[in-house]
Every structure is written in structure tokens, then in C-alpha cells.
Amino acid sequence: MTTDGRSHIVAISGGSFVPDDRGELTPSPLLRYARDLTDTDRPRVCFVTTAVGDHHEVLSRFYAGFSRWEAEVSHLALYPWPNHADLAAHLLSQDMIYVTGGSVANLRALWRVHGVDEVMRRAWESGVVLCGQSAGSLCWHVGGPTDSFGPELAPFTDGLGLLPYSNGVHYDAEPRRRPLMQRLVADGTLPAGYAADNGVALHYVGTELVQAIGYVPEARAYRVESDGAGGAKEVPIEPRRLAG
């Protein structure tokens, strides 16, 4: 766990892993940044794949990806039932928890049924570094645009709310997300918040955004808020560029 007594969330739009020459996953600079926040040489890292139904092939790929680190790696699965007799004890013993992309709506429903939502809050408050991509970014916020309900993007407003903001992911990669994010903030469906291009992450300490980080040239983050006249405005945030 972090030694500074503070709660960290690293919310990644896209780009947690990069494929190597053989197509195998390698943790990106964004994940290395999150790992370094644990201030531990061999952190305990648990990845959570609820959003993709805990499929065994996904589990195998993530174990292979995280094996590139000096870390004690485990996973939390909820299908067909929790794979830890005491999932709270397991999650609270971690230094870092990583949540994969997928369906944030399904993730939220399963977490609520099994009490994972409350455990995640406790983990955050105790100093476990929380991290995730796409659905694993949205889940910590109030909500944001999602394709969890079908091929058309729709509002998701049922996030854990650890961070009292809206969140936009894949901002540069999927053109329909940006206008929907702006509309949802403009009409009050979602509060003001932050969006990020792929290759960029948002680092929060407590509930404060302390910086955006990125490793993709030209990729940015944005503050999205009401313009006071029925629309929304964006304020670009230049990320701190991480070495590859």
C-alpha cells in the first residue's frame, strides 16, 4: 500500500498494455506509473475482470501481461461464484487493484450483489492504489458515456462515485463519445468532469485531480464543464509525458 497515507486512483482511458513483437501484452508506462505509487518493490496486484465475465482466456492474457513485473499477482472473479472465500480480506490486502475494460453496467450490478463496491471504497480509503481502463476508469466516477447497453452510446450514471465527476474515455478514438459527454454535462445528467484520449490517464489523490499522464504524442485530457448558457466547454489538460 502507499506509504503517504493518501488515496490514489489512476483512471486510464485506453493503453494500459501494449503488445510486443509477438502480440503478447506488456504493461504500459501508465500501469508502471500506478505500480510505482505503491512504493513497494514487489507489490501485491489483483486484477478484476468482472466487466468481461471473468473469461478464462482473458484471465490467462492478464496473468501473462502482469508476469512481466516483479509482483505477486492474483485475480478476483465473480463467475460462477467468487474465487476467494473472503473477497474483502483479499482485496484489502493488496497494494494495487486493476479493473479491466468491458461492460461497466454489468460490473456495477455484480459488484453490488457481492458487496465489492463497498470493499473497493474501503480499499481506496486504506491506501490501496485503484487503477483501471475504460470501464475500469468509469466505475470510480459518477458516470459517463458507455456502450454497455448496446451498440449505441448511452449515459451511465451508476458509478461508485468515489470521484464526484463525470468521466469520458476513448475520447479521441470513438467520435460519438465526445459530443455525448458534452451533452450530458450541459443538460445536468452528469456533473462536470474529466475526459481523456487513449494513451492518457488521470491521477487523483483523494478526490483531487493532481495531473494527467500519457505516453502517446498529442494525446490529451480535458476538463468538461457547463458553459452557463446551455452548452458545455472543454479545457485541455496537457499530460505529463512518460517515457516508453
Backbone as a ProteinNet text record, in pm:
[ID]
protein_1_A
[PRIMARY]
MTTDGRSHIVAISGGSFVPDDRGELTPSPLLRYARDLTDTDRPRVCFVTTAVGDHHEVLSRFYAGFSRWEAEVSHLALYPWPNHADLAAHLLSQDMIYVTGGSVANLRALWRVHGVDEVMRRAWESGVVLCGQSAGSLCWHVGGPTDSFGPELAPFTDGLGLLPYSNGVHYDAEPRRRPLMQRLVADGTLPAGYAADNGVALHYVGTELVQAIGYVPEARAYRVESDGAGGAKEVPIEPRRLAG
[TERTIARY]
83.7	0	87.2	27.6	103.7	145.2	259.1	312.6	286.8	221	198.8	63.7	-12.8	-139.6	-249	-230.4	-329	-389.6	-506.9	-579.3	-554.1	-512.1	-478.3	-571.3	-614.3	-683.6	-615.9	-581.7	-526.7	-628.6	-700.8	-810.1	-760.1	-750.2	-688.9	-796.8	-787.2	-881.9	-861.7	-739.8	-701.4	-551.5	-494.3	-349.9	-280.6	-350.4	-287.3	-175.3	-197.7	-98.3	-67.2	53.1	91.8	143	107.8	155.3	302	374.4	513.7	519.7	638.2	655.1	579.3	550.8	478.5	329.8	285.6	145.3	107.1	203.5	174.9	170	90.9	69.1	188.6	221.8	325.6	267.8	282.4	230.7	288.7	202.6	243.6	302.4	358.9	406.8	297.9	171.8	63.8	48.4	57.4	48.4	171.9	286.5	408.7	400.7	341.7	321.3	234.7	123.6	35.6	108.5	184.9	260	356.3	422.7	521	456.9	328.4	259.4	249.1	262.5	256.9	381.8	490.6	616.4	663.8	645.6	680.1	756.3	866.3	946.4	872.9	797.5	721.3	575.9	499	362.1	269.9	168.4	59.1	-43.5	-64.6	-151.7	-264.6	-387.1	-503.9	-576.3	-598.4	-676.9	-817.5	-913.3	-1055.2	-1117.7	-1174.8	-1225	-1377.2	-1448.1	-1594.2	-1655.7	-1600.2	-1660.5	-1656.9	-1574.9	-1570.8	-1609.5	-1681.5	-1736	-1634.5	-1516.8	-1414.6	-1380.2	-1377.4	-1348.6	-1207.3	-1190.2	-1060.4	-949.5	-982.7	-879.3	-831.6	-924.1	-886.8	-798.1	-835	-753.3	-611.9	-599.4	-467.3	-383.8	-446.6	-372.8	-323.8	-406.8	-365.2	-258.3	-267.5	-159.9	-28.1	-34.8	86.6	140	50.1	93.6	157.3	92.9	145.9	269.5	293.1	411.8	540.6	530	648.8	701.5	621.3	659.2	712.9	790.5	820	702.4	605.8	483.7	419.7	340.9	259.9	120.4	88.8	-31.1	-141.3	-262.3	-379.6	-496.6	-610.7	-728.4	-851.7	-951.2	-1082.2	-1180.7	-1248.1	-1353.4	-1483.6	-1594.3	-1726.4	-1810.2	-1763.8	-1833.2	-1761.1	-1829.3	-1972.6	-2005.3	-1897.5	-1910.3	-1774.7	-1766.4	-1638.1	-1528.7	-1409.3	-1298.8	-1217.8	-1262.5	-1199.8	-1309.4	-1286.7	-1387	-1415.9	-1314	-1329.9	-1273.7	-1357.9	-1308	-1266.8	-1331.1	-1293	-1150.9	-1120	-985.9	-882.2	-916.2	-820.2	-795.6	-901.4	-883.8	-814.3	-848	-789.6	-642.9	-596.6	-455.7	-366.1	-424.6	-348.4	-278.2	-176.6	-114.3	-176.5	-225.3	-284.5	-393.4	-504.8	-615.1	-635.2	-635.7	-655.4	-786	-873.2	-1002.9	-1000.3	-1035.9	-1029.7	-1147.8	-1137.8	-1248.7	-1355.3	-1463	-1576.2	-1705.7	-1804	-1933.5	-1933.2	-1934.4	-1935.3	-2070.4	-2178.6	-2309.9	-2316.1	-2267	-2266.3	-2172.6	-2056.9	-1962.6	-2032.2	-2100.9	-2164	-2269.1	-2348.2	-2453.1	-2394.3	-2292.1	-2230.5	-2157.1	-2090.5	-2021	-2120.6	-2236.5	-2336.6	-2387.2	-2416.6	-2468.2	-2370.4	-2240.6	-2140	-2071	-2114.5	-2056.6	-1918.6	-1878.8	-1746.4	-1738.2	-1850.9	-1849.4	-1804.2	-1857.8	-1819.4	-1675.5	-1632.1	-1493.3	-1397.3	-1432.7	-1347.1	-1333.4	-1440.1	-1432.4	-1338.3	-1351.7	-1264.5	-1118.5	-1095.4	-958.5	-900.3	-978.9	-935.6	-902.2	-989	-968.8	-848.2	-812.5	-699.9	-566.2	-568.9	-444.5	-408	-495.6	-470.7	-483.1	-386.7	-392.4	-497.3	-598.9	-701.6	-669	-687.5	-647.8	-741.2	-752.6	-834.1	-846.5	-894.4	-906.7	-1050.4	-1097.1	-1229	-1336.9	-1405.3	-1499.2	-1429.8	-1302.9	-1223.9	-1180.1	-1210.3	-1193.4	-1328.3	-1429.9	-1563.6	-1615.5	-1587	-1651.1	-1621.9	-1506.1	-1470.4	-1542.1	-1592.2	-1656.2	-1807.8	-1879.1	-2025.1	-2079.6	-2017.1	-2061.6	-2002.6	-2056.3	-2007.8	-2070.7	-2039.4	-2090.6	-2040.1	-2128	-2090.8	-2164	-2104.8	-2174.1	-2218.1	-2232	-2271.2	-2412.3	-2497	-2637.9	-2671.1	-2573.8	-2596.6	-2497.7	-2511.1	-2413.8	-2416.9	-2530.1	-2539.1	-2494.5	-2416.3	-2372.1	-2490.9	-2482	-2588.9	-2527	-2602.3	-2548.8	-2537.9	-2428.2	-2411.8	-2399.3	-2488.5	-2492.7	-2484.2	-2438.5	-2441.3	-2301.5	-2203.7	-2068.9	-2057.9	-1945.1	-1924.2	-1921.6	-1883.1	-1882.9	-1772.7	-1667.9	-1552.9	-1498.3	-1505.8	-1466.4	-1594	-1622.9	-1753.8	-1762.3	-1715.1	-1707.4	-1761.6	-1794.6	-1817.7	-1683	-1685.9	-1561.3	-1587.4	-1501.6	-1508.5	-1384	-1402.5	-1289.5	-1288.3	-1174.8	-1158.5	-1201.1	-1163.8	-1216.7	-1174.9	-1058	-1010.2	-1033.7	-1069.8	-1076.9	-1218	-1319.5	-1457.7	-1532.9	-1557	-1603.8	-1737.8	-1823.1	-1953.8	-1945.6	-1833.3	-1825.3	-1815.9	-1740.5	-1717.3	-1846.9	-1926.3	-2049.7	-2148.2	-2153.6	-2244.7	-2198.7	-2070.4	-2017.5	-2054.1	-2034.4	-2066.4	-2216.1	-2299.2	-2444.4	-2488.5	-2435.1	-2475	-2432.4	-2317.6	-2274.4	-2356.7	-2384.9	-2460.4	-2601.6	-2668.4	-2807.7	-2820.3	-2706.2	-2709.6	-2729.1	-2734.4	-2743.6	-2621.6	-2507.2	-2382.8	-2318.5	-2241.4	-2170	-2050.6	-1991.8	-1867	-1764.5	-1668.9	-1571.7	-1453.9	-1395.2	-1271	-1280.7	-1220.1	-1213.4	-1068	-1039.4	-900.9	-897.2	-797.9	-769.3	-704	-701.5	-628.5	-479.6	-417.6	-278	-258.2	-369.8	-366	-443.8	-395	-463.1	-476.6	-572.4	-598.9	-557.5	-470.2	-423.8	-489.8	-570.1	-636.7	-571.4	-553.5	-515	-633.4	-692	-822	-919.6	-991.5	-1084.5	-1032.3	-905.2	-847.9	-765.9	-791.5	-706.7	-574.4	-465.2	-335.2	-259.9	-282.7	-222.8	-277.9	-266.5	-285.9	-148.1	-140.1	-14.9	-40.1	61.7	42.1	172.7	163.9	282.8	261.1	143.5	113.1	124.4	208.8	223.5	89	66.9	-52	-178	-178.6	-296.5	-309.2	-433.5	-459.1	-570.1	-585.4	-701.2	-777	-899.9	-985	-1071	-1088.3	-1190.7	-1316.2	-1428.4	-1554.8	-1654.3	-1707.7	-1799.3	-1902.9	-2008.3	-2112.3	-2055.4	-2104.8	-2061.3	-2154.8	-2257.4	-2350.7	-2455.8	-2454.6	-2550.6	-2620.4	-2630.8	-2698.6	-2609.4	-2480.8	-2385.6	-2274.9	-2169	-2053.8	-1927.1	-1824.8	-1695	-1587.3	-1480.6	-1366.4	-1243.7	-1170.1	-1042.1	-935.7	-848.2	-745	-648.3	-605.2	-505.7	-388.5	-272.6	-154.6	-99	-88	-38.6	111.5	154.1	295.7	334.5	433.8	470.8	564.1	527.4	604.2	692.3	809.1	898.1	838.1	864.8	810.5	879.8
-119.6	0	124.6	236.9	360.6	397.8	463.4	499.2	644.8	720.7	862.1	888.6	779.4	795.3	854.6	857.9	917.3	812	844.7	752.8	790.1	692.9	717.4	639.2	705.5	639.3	682.4	585.4	612.5	559.8	652.7	618.6	630.9	516.6	508.8	501.7	588.8	584.8	458.3	437.8	320.6	318	199.2	189.2	139.5	58.1	0.2	-96	-168.9	-264.5	-233.6	-265.6	-253.2	-389.2	-430.5	-560.9	-553.9	-661.9	-669	-726.1	-760.6	-809.8	-939.6	-1013	-1140	-1127	-1002.8	-980.3	-1004	-1027.4	-1050.5	-917.4	-912.8	-789.2	-753.3	-625	-571.7	-449.7	-438.9	-320.5	-191.9	-94.9	32.1	123.6	237.9	335.4	381.4	380.6	422.1	324.1	195.5	95.9	99	121.6	130.9	250.1	358.8	475.4	438.2	366	324.7	231.1	137.6	44.8	120.6	220.5	295	370.2	400.5	467.4	378.4	246.9	156.7	167.4	220.4	236.7	104	-2.4	-137.5	-207.2	-274	-340.9	-457.7	-531.4	-645.8	-631.3	-546.4	-519.5	-639.1	-642.6	-738.6	-671.9	-731.3	-673.1	-770.8	-725.3	-807	-742.9	-820	-765.9	-825	-742.2	-774.3	-769.5	-881.2	-892.7	-908.9	-857.2	-866.6	-813.7	-705.4	-637.9	-721.2	-826.1	-916.1	-1058	-1071.1	-1200.5	-1301.8	-1256	-1345	-1460.5	-1431.6	-1535.9	-1588.8	-1720.9	-1782.1	-1736.2	-1708.3	-1660.8	-1520.9	-1438.5	-1304.2	-1314.8	-1402.4	-1421.7	-1464	-1554.8	-1602.6	-1489.9	-1405.4	-1294.7	-1194.5	-1166	-1068.9	-1126.1	-1253.7	-1314	-1307.3	-1334.1	-1326.9	-1184.3	-1086	-947.4	-901.3	-929.3	-886.3	-965.4	-1080.5	-1160.4	-1087.9	-981.8	-903.4	-823.9	-813	-737	-828.9	-769.1	-832	-799.7	-888.3	-861.7	-993.7	-988.6	-1102.5	-1080.9	-1151.9	-1124.2	-1225	-1174.3	-1259.3	-1196.4	-1262.6	-1205.4	-1227.9	-1143.2	-1162.4	-1196.5	-1309.2	-1349.6	-1365.6	-1329.6	-1346.5	-1451.1	-1497.9	-1602	-1734.4	-1847	-1855.9	-1818.6	-1806.3	-1756	-1697.4	-1620.1	-1558.7	-1663.2	-1633.9	-1729.8	-1713.4	-1625	-1611	-1623.2	-1707.2	-1725.5	-1594.7	-1512.1	-1380.6	-1277.4	-1234.1	-1141.8	-1007.8	-966.4	-840.2	-848.2	-955.7	-971.9	-974.1	-1040.1	-1047.8	-910.2	-837.2	-706.7	-608.1	-611.9	-516.8	-546.1	-664.5	-699.2	-660.3	-603.5	-572.1	-436	-418.5	-286.9	-211.1	-285.5	-224	-315.5	-256.3	-328.1	-268.8	-355.1	-310.9	-369.8	-284.1	-325.4	-313.6	-420.6	-422.6	-349.2	-327.7	-274	-378.8	-336.8	-425.2	-351.3	-419	-358.8	-301.1	-168.7	-106.6	-128.1	-139.3	-162.4	-301	-402.4	-536.9	-545.5	-479.5	-473.8	-417.8	-306.3	-239.6	-329.2	-397.1	-483.6	-599.3	-663.9	-777.4	-732.4	-619	-568.2	-540.7	-486.4	-455.2	-584.3	-684.7	-810.8	-874.4	-868.5	-934.8	-842.3	-718.6	-625.8	-574.8	-593.2	-548.1	-396.1	-329	-183.1	-124.3	-177.2	-125.7	-162.1	-279.6	-318.9	-229.3	-193.4	-103.9	31.7	80.4	206.9	191.8	82.5	60.1	48.1	-20.1	-34.9	101.5	182.5	318.3	400.7	396.9	475.5	426.7	298.3	243.4	259.7	312.3	338.8	241.6	146.1	59.3	144.1	133.9	208.9	144	219.9	171.6	219	130.5	158.4	82.7	128.4	55.1	130.9	59	114.1	106.1	212	214	192.9	78	51.1	61.4	23.1	31.6	172.2	267.8	409.9	471.4	443.1	496.7	460.4	338.2	286.9	369.7	434.9	513.1	647.3	693.4	824.2	812.2	923.1	921.2	848.8	869.9	803.7	868.5	828.7	881.6	805.3	841.1	766.4	622.1	530.2	388.6	318	207.2	118.8	-9.3	-5.1	-123.2	-171.8	-82.8	-118.2	-157.2	-149.5	-182.4	-109.1	-122.9	-61	91	151.3	296.6	341.5	448.5	501.3	554.2	538.1	582.6	633.5	709.4	757.4	644.3	642.2	557.7	651.4	637.5	730.6	657.9	532.8	448.5	411.3	498.5	469.3	470	424.7	421.5	560.5	660.7	797	826.6	744	780.1	915	936.3	1063.6	1133.6	1254.1	1317.2	1386.9	1319.3	1378.7	1280.9	1335.7	1250.8	1211.8	1112.2	1062	1020.8	1067.8	1028.5	951.9	833.2	751.2	739.6	698.7	681.1	807	921.5	1048.8	1079.4	1032.5	1058	940.9	825.7	703.7	670.8	718.7	688.7	821.8	871.4	1009.8	1042.1	943.5	973.7	1003.9	966	983.1	1130.2	1207.5	1347.2	1429.4	1429	1508.6	1461.1	1329.8	1281.5	1325.7	1317.2	1364.8	1511.4	1591.7	1734	1756.4	1682.1	1699.9	1659.5	1548.7	1500.9	1597.9	1661.4	1762.4	1890	1928	2050.4	2043.6	1926.1	1918.2	1872.7	1851.8	1817.1	1670	1585.5	1441.5	1393.5	1451.6	1419.8	1549.1	1540.5	1659.4	1689.3	1803.7	1835.2	1727.4	1709.9	1604.2	1611.7	1493.9	1485.4	1375.6	1402.2	1304.9	1288.4	1177.5	1151.1	1076	1109.5	1033.8	901.2	807.2	683.2	712.6	638.4	663.4	765.7	808.4	908.3	856.1	889.2	853	975.3	968.8	1074.5	1025.4	1098.7	1060.1	1149.1	1085.5	1155.5	1117.9	1215.9	1192.3	1237.5	1144.8	1173.4	1196.2	1306.8	1337.6	1450	1483.3	1592.5	1537.3	1587.4	1552.7	1628.1	1551.8	1616.8	1631.2	1538.7	1553.7	1448.2	1478.2	1377.6	1327.6	1201.6	1142	1071.6	1063.2	998.6	960.3	872	830.6	835.1	879.3	890.2	1036.8	1069.3	1208.8	1268.1	1391.7	1469.8	1429.4	1315.7	1276.4	1366.3	1399.3	1494.2	1446.2	1520.6	1510	1642	1642.3	1761.1	1774.4	1896	1928.9	1964.2	1901.1	1925.5	1980.5	2097.7	2162	2243.4	2281.9	2365.5	2501.9	2556.5	2690.4	2798.6	2756.7	2851.7	2903.7	2854.4	2902.5	2786.2	2673.4	2558.1	2464.1	2492.9	2405.4	2361.1	2309.8	2264.4	2319.4	2333.4	2377.1	2281.1	2274.2	2189.2	2275.2	2236.2	2299.3	2191.9	2201.8	2098.8	2093.2	1971.3	1947.6	1875.5	1937.1	1875.4	1771.4	1646.1	1543.2	1554.9	1506.5	1481.4	1361.1	1378.1	1271.3	1171.3	1044.5	937.4	872.4	827.6	756.7	620.7	573.6	446.1	327.1
0	0	0	-34.3	-35.4	105.6	115.4	245.9	281.4	191.2	219.6	284.1	313	380.8	295	164.4	75.8	-15.8	-69.6	-156.9	-301.9	-382.1	-522.4	-614.9	-721.9	-831.9	-961.5	-1045.9	-1178.1	-1278.9	-1342.1	-1433	-1576.7	-1645.1	-1777.1	-1885.1	-1984.7	-2095.5	-2178.5	-2224.2	-2302.7	-2312.7	-2324	-2335.7	-2211	-2130.7	-2011.4	-2047.6	-2155	-2202.7	-2348.1	-2389.1	-2529.9	-2576.6	-2698.8	-2748.2	-2786.6	-2758.1	-2801.8	-2943.7	-2990.8	-3128.1	-3153.7	-3046.8	-3061.4	-3030.5	-3008.6	-2979.5	-2835.5	-2748.3	-2607.4	-2532.8	-2426.4	-2353.3	-2265.6	-2266	-2178.4	-2107.5	-1976.4	-1907.4	-1965.7	-1990.4	-2049.5	-1942.6	-1983.9	-1885.1	-1788.9	-1831	-1742.2	-1625.8	-1654.9	-1547.8	-1459.6	-1518.6	-1437.7	-1342.2	-1389.4	-1303.7	-1183.2	-1208.6	-1099.2	-1003.2	-1057.8	-972.3	-882.4	-937.6	-858.8	-743.1	-752.9	-642.3	-519.4	-536.7	-421.3	-335.1	-391.9	-319.6	-260.8	-339.6	-295.5	-407.1	-373.2	-475.5	-539.4	-460.3	-512.2	-465.7	-535.4	-489.8	-509.5	-427.2	-444.7	-535.9	-652	-754.8	-784.5	-768.9	-802.4	-919.7	-1025.9	-1137.2	-1134.3	-1177	-1164.3	-1303.3	-1347.2	-1484.5	-1491.2	-1390.9	-1389.3	-1518.6	-1571.7	-1687.2	-1813.7	-1817.8	-1933.5	-1893.7	-1783.2	-1744.9	-1696.7	-1655.1	-1599.2	-1693.2	-1822.2	-1920.5	-1901	-1911.6	-1879.4	-1972.8	-2100.3	-2191.7	-2152.8	-2105.2	-2058.8	-1936.1	-1844	-1723.9	-1760.9	-1855.1	-1895.6	-1955.6	-2037.8	-2100.6	-1996.2	-1898.2	-1797.2	-1705	-1672.6	-1594	-1671.6	-1800.4	-1882.7	-1887.5	-1899.8	-1905.4	-1775.7	-1664.8	-1536.3	-1495.1	-1558.4	-1524.4	-1562.7	-1643	-1679.3	-1559.9	-1456.3	-1337.1	-1228.1	-1137.6	-1010.2	-918.9	-914	-838.1	-797.6	-693.2	-650.4	-709	-816.4	-895.3	-863.4	-849.5	-828	-904.4	-901.3	-965	-878.6	-900.3	-838.9	-949.5	-936.5	-1029.7	-952	-1016	-955	-1027.1	-1143.4	-1219.5	-1199.8	-1177.2	-1147.4	-1002.5	-923	-785.4	-747.3	-639.4	-603.6	-582.2	-634	-623.6	-495.5	-405.7	-274.1	-168.9	-69.2	35.6	107.1	124.2	186.5	89.5	-3.1	-106.3	-46.9	61.6	124.8	178.2	247.6	303.4	192	81.3	-28.4	-89.5	-121.1	-184.5	-90.9	35.6	130.4	159.5	123.4	146.6	29.1	-76.1	-196.8	-186.2	-268.6	-285.2	-401.4	-501.1	-619.7	-674	-714.7	-778.2	-917.1	-1017.5	-1155.6	-1208.7	-1264.4	-1316.6	-1468.7	-1537.3	-1683	-1745.6	-1876.7	-1953.1	-1976.6	-2041.9	-2068.4	-2040.5	-1986.1	-1956.5	-1815.2	-1804.7	-1672.2	-1604	-1681.4	-1621.1	-1557.4	-1627.5	-1570.7	-1450.6	-1461.4	-1350	-1226.1	-1242.9	-1129.4	-1064.7	-1147	-1093.6	-1013.4	-1067	-996.4	-872	-879.7	-760.9	-648.2	-683.5	-581.2	-516	-595.9	-543.4	-445	-476.9	-394.8	-294.9	-286.7	-191.3	-228.1	-354.9	-397.6	-397.4	-425	-428.6	-295.3	-185.9	-54.4	-19.7	-62.7	-36	-112.9	-236.1	-313.5	-244	-187.3	-113.4	6	78.4	193.2	150	39.1	-11.4	-46.5	-115.2	-153.1	-29.7	69.9	191.1	271.3	255.8	332.1	260	136	65.8	-43.6	-75.6	-190.4	-317.4	-407.6	-533.2	-623.5	-661.9	-753.4	-894	-988.8	-1126.2	-1218.6	-1341.8	-1437.3	-1567.5	-1669	-1803.8	-1851.6	-1918.8	-1981.4	-1874.9	-1873.2	-1763.9	-1628.6	-1626.1	-1503.6	-1470	-1556.4	-1527.1	-1489.5	-1570.1	-1544.5	-1406.2	-1360.8	-1239.8	-1116.1	-1109.6	-990	-987	-1101.7	-1114.8	-1096.2	-1114.2	-1110.9	-1233.6	-1349.1	-1470.4	-1593.3	-1708.1	-1835.1	-1949.2	-2072.9	-2188.1	-2188.3	-2226.9	-2231.6	-2343.2	-2390.2	-2483.7	-2413	-2281.3	-2203.9	-2234.1	-2283.8	-2302.5	-2446	-2535.2	-2674.7	-2763	-2894.9	-2985.3	-2984.4	-2947.3	-2938.3	-2799.3	-2793.4	-2665	-2585.2	-2453	-2364	-2234.1	-2156.2	-2029.4	-1926.8	-1854.8	-1737	-1618	-1519.9	-1406.3	-1272.8	-1275	-1154.8	-1107.5	-1129.5	-1083.6	-932.6	-881.9	-737.6	-677	-756.2	-706.5	-606	-603.1	-520.5	-566.1	-696.9	-757.6	-803.9	-754.9	-780.4	-915.6	-1019.5	-1152.8	-1256.8	-1372.7	-1489.7	-1548.7	-1637.3	-1696.3	-1840.7	-1928.2	-2068.3	-2107.1	-2164.4	-2207.1	-2359.9	-2414.3	-2559.5	-2634.5	-2581.5	-2629	-2772.3	-2811.6	-2947.4	-3041	-2986.5	-3066.7	-3114.3	-3042.5	-3077.6	-3086.8	-3208	-3226.4	-3162.7	-3135.4	-3076.5	-2927.3	-2863.7	-2717.9	-2678.1	-2751.9	-2714.9	-2713.5	-2820.1	-2815.7	-2710	-2684.6	-2582.2	-2443.7	-2418.1	-2290.2	-2269.7	-2371.4	-2360	-2335.2	-2405.2	-2388.1	-2247.6	-2195.5	-2063.3	-1953.4	-1972.3	-1875.8	-1892	-2015.8	-2041.5	-1984.6	-1997.4	-1951.3	-1806	-1738.4	-1596.8	-1567	-1670.3	-1645.3	-1567.9	-1599.6	-1530.6	-1481.5	-1372.7	-1326.8	-1416.6	-1398.9	-1468.5	-1437	-1527.4	-1504.3	-1597.1	-1621.5	-1696.6	-1801.4	-1916.2	-2025	-2066.5	-2132.4	-2173	-2304.5	-2385.8	-2506.9	-2469.2	-2563.3	-2539.5	-2522.6	-2432.4	-2401.1	-2291.2	-2230.3	-2123.3	-2003.1	-1883.9	-1759.7	-1671.6	-1580.6	-1484.1	-1346.5	-1280.7	-1147.8	-1043	-958	-849.3	-716.3	-631.1	-492.1	-407.8	-332.3	-273.6	-387.6	-385	-494.3	-583.8	-569.5	-649.3	-764.9	-886.1	-999.7	-983.9	-968.1	-949.2	-1080.1	-1174.1	-1306	-1401.4	-1528.1	-1632	-1672.5	-1711.1	-1755.4	-1887.7	-1972.2	-2101	-2165.9	-2263.8	-2338	-2489	-2533	-2675.9	-2716.9	-2814.7	-2857.5	-2899.5	-2860.3	-2896.1	-2819	-2750.5	-2673.1	-2550.6	-2515.7	-2408.8	-2316	-2206.5	-2119.1	-2126.5	-2071.9	-2080.8	-1955.4	-1913.3	-1814.9	-1893.5	-1862.2	-1932.2	-1831.4	-1859.1	-1765.1	-1840	-1769.9	-1829.7	-1866.1	-1977.5	-2016.1	-1962.8	-1886	-1828	-1922.9	-2046.3	-2146.4	-2216.2	-2147.3	-2204.5	-2281.5	-2285.9	-2354.4	-2260.7	-2318.1	-2239.9	-2302.6	-2221.8	-2271.3	-2223.2	-2301.2	-2268.4	-2241.7	-2139.7	-2110.3	-2126.4	-2227.1	-2247.4	-2128.8	-2096.5	-1992.1	-2056	-2055.2	-2114.9	-2018.8	-2061.7	-1969.8	-1945.8	-1833.7	-1811.3	-1895.7	-1981.4	-2074.4	-2005.7	-2014.5	-1954.3	-2058	-2016.7	-2106.4	-2141.4	-2262.3	-2306.8	-2242.1
[MASK]
++++++++++++++++++++++++++++++++++++++++++++++++++++++++++++++++++++++++++++++++++++++++++++++++++++++++++++++++++++++++++++++++++++++++++++++++++++++++++++++++++++++++++++++++++++++++++++++++++++++++++++++++++++++++++++++++++++++++++++++++++++

